Amino acid sequence: MAAGFGAGLFLMGAMYGSILGQAEDMLKDIDQLQEALRRLGGATMAESFASMVMIVLAVVAAVYVVMAALRPRAEETAGRAEPLLATGLSRDRWAGGHLAVAAGCGTLVMLLAGLGFGIAGAASTGDAALLPELVGAALAHAPALWVTAGVAAVLFGWLPRASAAAWLVPVYAFVVGYLGQILRFPDWMTGLSPFGHVPRLPAAGMEWTPLLVMTVLAAGLGRLGLAGFRRRDLDTK
């Protein structure tokens, strides 16, 4: 699954990057979108457009993260978790392994998205500096992806029957992060999404504090989710 998402996001990033050099001409007649891009900042229209595209790529990566983080729930409801855990494998190791895969591979697929976007974007604009900038912008979304995995872990651990609510994180991120820029949603709505706290690179400057806070929050959510899973009964068939 991770390989498929990684390849898909690399290609998706490359497709967006290939039109980065023509972004200003393509969007010159779309006033609403131009206004949204101006609010993002950026020295050029290409930088502003890249920041908006990065939101879309991050949401797709978050879809993978939720799927991977909820894999233990699928194993549990299918009846495969109980015999596996009966072998002596600890719940922390089993569920924690799935959580680590979700967070680690989620970061990897986001990195591949940034690489595809950066390689094609640098070629399209003739600006080689865009490659490291867009890779860095992609990796800046990693803490938000980890928070997404943490939310899924808490739901799985404490409210397993409500685990599907984890899908609200990427859905809401897309609504307020992408559509909200165009429709001018209030800032407080954007702040409810972990992706709303990611610096809008490369249009804006880097801010480390929100990324560090989200990293600590993600670790806390992961531990909380594992604690809940240790205490509850398995759903058996």
N, C-alpha and C positions, 0 to 999 in steps of 0.2 A: 504493500500500500504506500509506504513512504517513497519507494522508488518511482511509482507512478505519479504521485503528487509532485515530487521533485522535478521529474522530467516535464510535467505539465506546466509547473510554475516557471521553470527556466524558459520554456517556449513562450509562455504568456508574457513574461518580462521582455523577452527579445522582440515580440510583436509590438509591444508598446514602445520599446526603445527605438525601433526602426522608424517610428513616426515622430520621434521627439524633436528632430530638427525642423519638422514642418508644423510643429504645434501652433506657433503664432498665426500662420496663414490659415490653418484649418479652423481655428477658433475665433477668427477675427469678426465673424458675423453673429456669434452667439454671445449676446451681451450678458446674460445671466451667468454663464460659465466664466466669462472673462472677469466679471466682478468677483466671483468666488475665488478665482486664481489670484487676483490682486490682494484679497484679504489674507491669503496664505503667505504673501511676501515673495521674496526671491529677486535676485538681480535681473533675471531674464524670465520670459514666459516659459522657456523650457524647464527651468528649475521649479517654477510653480506647478507646472503640469506634472512633472516628475513626482512632486510631493503628493499630489492628489492620486496619481496612479499607484503610489506606494501603499495607500490605504486599501485599495482594491486587492493588491497582492497579499497584504497582511491578512485580510479577511479570508481569502482562500486558504492561506496557511493555517488560520485559526480553525477552519472547517476540518482540516486534517487532524489538528491537535485534539479537537473534541471527539472525533471518531476514535482516535488512538486511546485517549483517556477513558472513554466509556467502553473500551473493549472488555475489561474485567466484568462489567455488568452483563454484557452479551454472553460471556463465558459462564457466568453465574446462572443466568436464566435458562441457558441451554443445558444446564446440569453437568457441565464439564469441570466446574471449579471445585465442587465438593470432593470427588475422588482424587483430584490433584492435591488438594490441601490435606487430605487424609494420609498422604505419604510422609508427612513430617515437614513439608515445605511451609514455612511461616507465612502468615497472612501479610505481614509487612514486606517480606521479600517478594512475594507474588504480585501484590498490588503496587508496591513501590517500583518494581521493575517495569510494569506497564506505564506508570506515571513518568518514569525516567525516559522511556522510549518516546512518549508523547512530547515531553519537553525538549529532549535532545534532537529528535528527528524533526520536530516542528521548527527548531532553529535552523536545522540543515536545509529544509525545503525553502525557508525564507531566504537563506543565504544564496541558494541556487536561483531564486527569483531575482535577487539583487544582481547576481552575476550576469544573467541573461539580459536584464534591463540595462545594466552598465555597459556591457560589451556592445550591444546594438545601439544604445544611446550615444556612446562615445563615437561610434562609427557614423551615426546619422548626423550628429552636430559637428563632428570634427574636433571635439574637445575631449582629449584623453583623460583629463582630470575628472570627468564625470564617472569613470569606472570606479575608482575608489570611493568617490562621494556616494554613489548609489548603493554600493555594497555596504558601506557604513550605515546608510539610511535604512537599509533592509535589516541589518543586525540590530539596529536601535529598537526594532519592534519585538525582539526576543523576550524581554521581560513581560510585555503585555501578553505574549503567547504563553509564557509560564503561568501568569495569573489565570489565564483561560483554563489551562490544565488543572490548576489548583481548585478553581470553582467546580470543575467536573469531578474532581476527587472528593471534595466535601459533599457534594450531592450523592455520589456513589457510596460514600462511607456512612452518611447519616440519614439520607433520604433517598434510598435506592430507587423507590418507585417514581420519584420525581427527577431521576437522572437526566431525562430528556430536556429538562429546563436549561441544561448547559448550552443548548443550541441558541439560546437567547443572546449569548455573549457575541458570537460572530454576526448574528442577524442585526442586533442593535448597533454593533460597531459599524456595519455598512450603512445603516439608515442614518445615523448621526454623523459618521465620519465622512461619508461621500455625499449622500443626498442632503445632509444637514448643511454642508458647505454651500450648496446651490440654493437651498430653501431658507438659509439663514436661521437655523435653529439657535436658541439661546445657548450661551456657553455652558450653563449648568447641565444641560442635557448631554453635551459632549463629555463633560467631566464624569459622567456616570459610567462611561466605558473605559476600560484600561487603555485602549488604543488612543483615547482622547488625551492621554498624558504623555504620549510619545512625541518628542520634538519633530516638527515638520521639516525634516531634512529632505533635500538640500536647500529648500527655500528659506528655512529659519536656522538659527544657530543651535549648537549642541547644548543640551541641559542634562547634567548627570544626575541631579537630585531625584527627579521623578523616576528615573530608571532604577536607581538604587532602592528607592522606596518600594517600587513594584517587585523587585527581586526579593526583598525581605518579606513582602506580603505573600508572594508566590510560595516561598519556603514555608511560611506559617500555614497557609491554606493546605499545602500538601501534607504537612504533619497532622493537621486537624482532620483531614480526610482519612488518613491511615488510622488515626485513633478511633474514629467512628467505626471503621470497618472491623477493627479488632474487637469491638464491644457488641456488635450486632450479630444476629443469627443469619446464616446464609438462606437465601431463597432457594428451596429445593423443589424439584419436579415431583 
